[in-house]
Amino acid sequence: MALLGITTALLVLGAPVGAMAEPRPDLKKLAAEVERLHNEIEILTEQYNGERVRLATAQRAAKIAKQNLAKAQAELAERRKKASALAQNSYMTGGLGTALALIDGTDPKSYLNQAATTYALEMQQSQEVAAVAAAMKAAQRAKEAANARQAEVEKLLKSLEARRVKIQKLVKKAESDLYRRVAISIDGPAKKMWFPIIGKGKAAEAARWALTQQLKPYIWGGAGPHGYDCSGLVMAAYQRVGISLPHYTGDLWRAGTHISRDQLRPGDLVFFYNDLHHVGIYIGGGYMIHAPRTGDVVRIAKISGRPYAGAVRIAD
């Protein structure tokens, strides 16, 4: 019946039937195209998530660099002020040359006192000049660092915007009626299911909570409460039990302990594809809870349904 429904949909959505009608698209080819399209969206989505993480890091670095620049500039201003005061004092006293000129007009004791004072001032002035030069270099380095961090932020923002526009175009295509019908024929209609989770630790609790999110829509870049992408669901589930995780599969892969497939237990993260662009939460019995793709909803699925890449344990 499912194939009959899809065939009917293709006839309705295709060109008019008649002598000049376009041939109906092959269902297998169309299903392969739908699968490829959704994979592309998910890959781009996780790349987008990764760049958002990098952007947050770059913005923090830019903020620190600006603070360091302000400190360096304040230090430079203070050093210049001190050096200027010493220079003025040296000018008013005439420097060491004036002290030497006093040799014929003063007694030796007065001369030695004057010379010692002048020499000390000149030594201090020399040190302050060196301090000013060092402060100028420090301020320049701070300025270059601040500019570099800001340039990195601007580059990431442009990249994010370009990726966002591309994702939105692909999502619009994937959510067309024809592609949606074919996608449903691949995975079948979603149903909310009860699933027993074994365990009492944080990982099991995260898995139980994730199950309560069933049938909420896949939203690229989403982390709840109204919808999720695959890494957003993982992040939200573990945040619920007090564990902060990044919203990016690449970082999630490095967030815990790698385990073999036969060690899996509820709450472990299961990853798919060579580039790790999809992740789910293992719930036991060879099943996971995950946010599959655009046009779909959070649902339970077999982990054998996708190219398995590995697993990570976040907590007991």
C-alpha positions, 0 to 999 in steps of 0.5 A, a space after each residue: 500500500 505504501 508504494 501504491 500511495 507514493 506512486 499515486 503521489 508521483 502521478 498527482 505531483 508530476 506532469 499531466 498524463 498524456 502523449 506529451 507527459 514526462 516519464 514518472 521518476 523512478 521510485 528507487 532513484 528518487 528515494 536515493 536522491 532524498 537520502 542524499 539530500 538529507 545527508 547533505 543537509 545534516 552534514 552542513 548542519 553539523 558543520 554549521 554547529 561546529 562553526 557556532 562553537 568556534 565562533 563562541 570561542 573566537 568571541 571570547 578570545 576577542 573580548 580578552 584580547 580587547 581587555 589586554 589591549 586596554 590594559 597595555 594602552 593604559 600602561 603605556 600612557 602611565 609610562 609616558 607620563 612618568 618619563 615626561 615628568 622626569 624629562 621636565 625635571 632634568 630640563 629644569 635642573 640642567 642635567 649632569 652638565 650643569 652639575 659639572 659646571 658648578 665645580 668652580 663655584 661650589 665646595 666639593 661636598 655640595 658638588 658631589 651631592 648635586 652630581 649624585 642627584 643628577 646622575 640618579 635622575 638621568 639613570 631613572 630617566 633612562 630606565 623609564 625610556 626603556 620601560 616606555 619602549 617596552 610598553 609600546 611594543 606590548 601595546 602593539 602586540 596587543 593591538 595585533 592580537 585584538 585585530 586578529 581575533 576580531 578578523 576571525 570572528 568576522 570571517 566565521 560570521 560570514 561563513 555561518 551566514 553563507 552556510 545558513 543560506 545554503 541549508 535553508 535552500 536545501 531544507 525548502 527542497 527537502 520539505 516539498 510534498 514529493 520529497 516528504 512523501 518519499 522520506 516517509 516511505 523510507 522510514 515509515 510514519 513516526 509513532 510515540 513508543 514506550 521503551 524501558 530504560 535500564 539503569 539509575 545513573 545520569 546517562 540513563 536519566 538523560 536517555 529517559 528524558 530524550 524519550 519524552 521528546 518523541 515526535 518533536 520536529 527536527 529543526 536544524 541548529 535546534 536544541 529545544 524545547 520545540 525541536 532539535 537536530 541530532 546533536 541538539 537533542 544530545 546536548 539538551 538531554 545531558 543538560 537536563 541531568 547537569 552535564 554541559 555538552 557542546 552542540 556539535 558532533 565533532 566535539 561530542 565525539 571527543 567529550 567522553 570515553 570511547 567504547 566498543 559496540 558490545 559495551 553499549 548501555 543506555 545513555 551512551 552516544 552512538 555516531 554514524 558515517 565516516 565524518 560523524 555527522 549524525 549522533 543518537 542516544 542509545 536506549 538498549 536492545 540495539 535501539 536509539 532515540 535521535 532526531 533523524 533529519 529535516 521533515 522528520 521528528 524525534 523518534 526511536 530507531 535501530 542503530 543498524 539502520 545507518 553506517 555505524 562509526 562508534 560510541 562514546 560514554 559521557 557518564 555512568 
